[in-house]
Amino acid sequence: MNRRRWIVAGAGAAVVVLILVGAGLGYYFYEQHQARDIRGSSTIEFVPTETAPTPPPKPRPKPGKPAALTRVDWPMYGYDEQRVRYLPSALRPPFRAQWTFRARHLLEFPPAVAYGRAYIANNPGVLTAVQAATGRASWRYASGRCTAASPAVAGGVVYMAFLNLRRKGTDACNASPGTPGLNGEVVALDARTGKLRWRRVIGPSETSPLVAGSLVYAGDWTGAVYAFDRSTGRTVWTYRTGGEVKGAFARTGRRLFVGSYDHHLYALNARTGALIWRSSSQDRLGGRGTFYSTPAAAYGRVYIGSTDGKVYSFGAGSGEVRWSQSTGGYVYASPAVWKERILVGSYSGTFYALDAATGDIRWKFEADGPISGSASVIGDIVYFSTLKGRTYGLVATTGRRVWSFPDGKYSPVVAGPDRLYLTGYTRLYGMVPS
């Protein structure tokens, strides 16, 4: 009798185990299906007739003042409001360094270039106006804070976001977002003198400001998105996401696109801050990916990288995922957009050119190390750096390597009409064709 009970009990336990194993396998395959790459369509929410960005119009020369001192060459991180990271230009490699500016500390983000100066901040929070012709410093603004962003320049003013205060005897720059008492700020400085125009205290901010119309946009570690009046610094509106906001924003028309560490991409009304839609990265084992990457808006789509190793294309109007493409590693980099190609690097060490409509891989290039920073396209050459400290220049149509330089680690290259600015690990190079 006891033996029979043991047999029945054992059979029952085996059935339970089989059910649990089956459920586990079912969940695994469901998650695998949910996380699959999605191929896009060239007809759904894709507008290939959108015009390419054009260089800023040449200002009217002022008597006794060189044109370069009145011109805005590279206004903000990613070049324009859409953050497409593309400048139509005749500049082509090879290049030689005409001058070198030594920042003495890490330069994680590239400069904005305007009025004959390159405005760049190092990690300890010193923002310097570097003369474009000579590499000498015109002025410096010491914030006393950490920095992980690029400035924006418009209307004779430089806008910059800063992280927490640097505390003696601590590594405060790497303090976690939840550390009590941390704050940051957004400042507006006179582009010619560096004199402070206004300052607003917010949470610690890694957002490279976006200037569009009368507003300046930034975000912070508390999950907040802000729109400030660019003249006075008055807060026009705020919106709070569910996680840290670390990347910069893109804007097209009335929509402002914001990535958050709550796994979501947001479309907000750029004038009011009202939510238009909210979408997310794909579900997967281990949780959804987060968005550090700055979105790029083009062709009726929004393109953004994720920590789940994918590049995503969302419909700008609907928020629907239109395609996703795996890269084999984190995608902290922000996509560059050029002639219906999405150009972006991965921590896997591979640089990709993806079809803007479908997400199909057009070509890929194996670099010498992980790619963390964002690429830029100058003319028909795409430039990016690796964490091994090398900058590459590839033909954007084919991926053929045509140039490299033994410095650069994050987002390396911006440009004006006659000079390339290459951001090395601690140095900024003014480069001209050789």
Summary of the structure (lengths in Angstrom):
residues: 434
radius of gyration: 23.6
end to end distance: 94.3
largest distance: 109.6
contacts: 1569
relative contact order: 0.15
helix: 9%
strand: 40%
